Amino acid sequence: MLTVENLYFGYSSNDLLRGLSFTIDKGDVVCLLGPNGAGKTTLLRCLLGISRIRAGSIRVNGCDIAALPPKELAAAVAYVPQATVTVFPHRVLDMVVMGRTPYMGFATVPAKRDYELAAGALAELGISHLADSLFSEISGGERQLTLIARALTQQAGLLVMDEPTSNLDYGNQVRILKIITGLAKQGYSIVMTSHFPNHAFLLCNKVFIMKNGIITAAGSPGEVITDDSLSELYSTPVKIVRIDDGPNAVKVCIPLMS
């Protein structure tokens, strides 16, 4: 689904990303962990084709994204930002229909099929009742669900999510995590950033630890997320604790305050 080889990105002689290489397969949920300034969002911008890399390559479905027209790239990779501010009072349904832009011609309007796909995405996420609500007037959790619905309407196989649970309450965080798990089971590949290592234990099958523009560790959550690795990464003592609840046993990260 996605292959990154020896990726470098930076401004002038200052490389913000240095020699990144990895692969992501169909159905993978990959969590990028790292402190502020590690290069996580910069990497996402490169994957989306927003930031042009200095060296290396990024391939989606075998195609170098540097050679893909914007519409073809948008049909392969969809973006879910952590927050979106709208100037105009768009309805939720209209926000979701915007995901059909890669398939529309210049100066055309959405067709019936586009609205059907948008309505289907709203139904899949359980927010059909918000279709006629104004995007600017719904809750933070509902806005995040709307943005995910927009990405699904785009019908891209790779979803790039920048802190999808940022600024959400606990219940909405869990709801978003469950939706991401469900999308992976449907075959979507997902790359997400998070400041919560626990999220990696809950839904990811791969973790990349980033620091100073380098992937310092990659593997399964159990392999990568340890007391030592997190304590060093965030410069604060962290303990990994296993909570046994029968088949629902999970690991959680606990900061040591004293």
Buried (B, 14 or more C-beta within 10 A) or exposed (E): BBBBBEBBBBEEEEBBBBBBEBEBEEBBBBBBBBEEEBBBBBBBBBBBBEBEBBBBBBBBBEEEBEEBEEEBBBBBBBBBBBEBEEEEEBBBBBBBBBBBBBBBEEEEEBEEEBBEBBBBBBEBBEBBEBBEBBBBEBEEBBBBBBBBBBBBBBBBBBBBBBBBBBEBEEEBBEBBBEBBBEBBEEEBBBBBBBBBBBBBBBBBBBBBBBBEBBBBBBEEBEEBBBBEBBBBBBEEEBEBEEEEEEEEEEBEBEEEEE
